[in-house]
């Protein structure tokens, strides 16, 4: 009863509190100014590049084990995967006493790793609030022996060490729903895509107001899962923006209401994305919450892997949010700390190539990726595949190179540069200068000019290979499932003659048949390809959570290569782009029922192409 009275009082005061907080945030422009020129919240958010995700809560106590059995899949979803009752899960929560939690230690770890922000799980799917909430007793202050507000400790440490704070807030709430749980029709487990009741919606808005009022500046609100209506998504975002207009909302708030796109977990796009802001959440292993029996790659391999993921994501234009999952007593897993220390050592020597940079300006680099600072006339070459002959080829760089040197070379000793046509070569050592990732700085003259390489005919035949292709994803914010990793592929070509070109393709795919289109300069050739499998395209798709899912992995397609002539298309002389896409456009939908009913053949290209041959008819 006392809790209810407090809730009513808080509700009466919330309008005044909201106005006060709103006024303070709007007036405090110094938080978002660089050289006295104000920039948008989204621009500031994009400039941070690298952040720490923290998945931590009650689920760290069972640590992936229930009734003596190791529970597969995601540790933070053990309530779902082990089908733990609310009563049993509450008994676990009553034991939560993270006496070794040190907010300052975690924030300093993030900072030494080179991270600029932290996103903390204020509430996960289990419904347990890791902050002091006046709207429930099911929180760390009222329900546990710890009795302290973890989030308040973390917010204070972030302010002290100049690290921005973001919050994760789950739309599903298995505790609030009680016995009225929506279940996945395929596996029978509690669904992470349950609909949001009006009572739950009001409860979430009340908690969002607390989170955005009581803990200072919040740079990101990371919603996750569930199936809110458009009106609910709009209300969630309005709540955030009214209180903290500079706070960026991720795309998993659904219904196209977010500020930026959240990529699939651990996903790295194949080509640069310039048109919108995006973030990739990543982890050291499959689980996000702590699991006692999970082992990561050997330390040196994991450090190298995470450095390269950071490099690729920033080069492709995104932010990288790398997760840790503390143990139930609040301590950071030693393995995870060691990985971050290794990453931090490397970042401290190479941070110039990441912060305040723009995405890779090249269409494709066979040896790696790049970032650029146009205002400083600097390119940063992130060399993943070191050239065995000691010659690093920069394709299509027309700008004159004034200087080139290794980023970690204190003396900045110049490297020899030579030009061959539109390409330039940098003479490098025969071995990488850094075991994890070597970066070369290129200082150039004037505006950056790049001529993208093209494929040209040889003896009247134009051969387009898999290695020449650029893969393009399709990304949206309609729902959690608004992601197609391989939507279409392109090849840049240059023809010497206008005429009719016959097209032959060598391919394999996993369906009985599928329609495709080849498009060049608004000319289209539509065709059907026969596959090598009897996989039924309407088989139910069991997508329910962040799991690695069968049918969603980029595994190689089994079967023999097929070669077939598709027909002819009229092409003009000069440069153009050849596009291969599905015969039917895949349209994103908001509901899981609609998603399951769609023809899965057209969720991405779902084809391997060995080559496409264009031969001019005589």
GIKA-V770063 format. One record per helix or strand. SS is the DSSP state (H for helix, E for strand). FROM is the first residue (numbers start at 1). LEN is the number of residues. If there is no record, write none. Layout:
ss->SS from->FROM len->LEN
ss->SS from->FROM len->LEN
This chain:
ss->H from->2 len->26
ss->H from->29 len->4
ss->E from->33 len->2
ss->E from->37 len->2
ss->H from->41 len->8
ss->E from->50 len->5
ss->H from->59 len->4
ss->E from->65 len->2
ss->E from->69 len->2
ss->H from->75 len->7
ss->H from->86 len->8
ss->H from->103 len->11
ss->E from->117 len->7
ss->E from->129 len->1
ss->E from->139 len->1
ss->H from->150 len->11
ss->E from->164 len->7
ss->H from->174 len->4
ss->E from->183 len->1
ss->E from->190 len->1
ss->E from->195 len->1
ss->H from->198 len->17
ss->E from->220 len->5
ss->E from->227 len->1
ss->H from->230 len->14
ss->E from->248 len->3
ss->H from->251 len->3
ss->E from->260 len->3
ss->E from->278 len->5
ss->H from->299 len->17
ss->E from->319 len->6
ss->H from->334 len->20
ss->E from->358 len->1
ss->E from->368 len->6
ss->H from->374 len->3
ss->E from->378 len->6
ss->E from->391 len->4
ss->E from->397 len->1
ss->E from->401 len->6
ss->E from->417 len->4
ss->E from->423 len->5
ss->E from->438 len->7
ss->E from->450 len->1
ss->E from->455 len->2
ss->E from->458 len->1
ss->E from->461 len->5
ss->H from->466 len->3
ss->E from->470 len->6
ss->E from->483 len->13
ss->E from->499 len->11
ss->E from->511 len->1
ss->E from->513 len->8
ss->E from->523 len->8
ss->E from->535 len->1
ss->E from->562 len->10
ss->E from->574 len->9
ss->H from->592 len->6
ss->H from->600 len->3
ss->E from->607 len->10
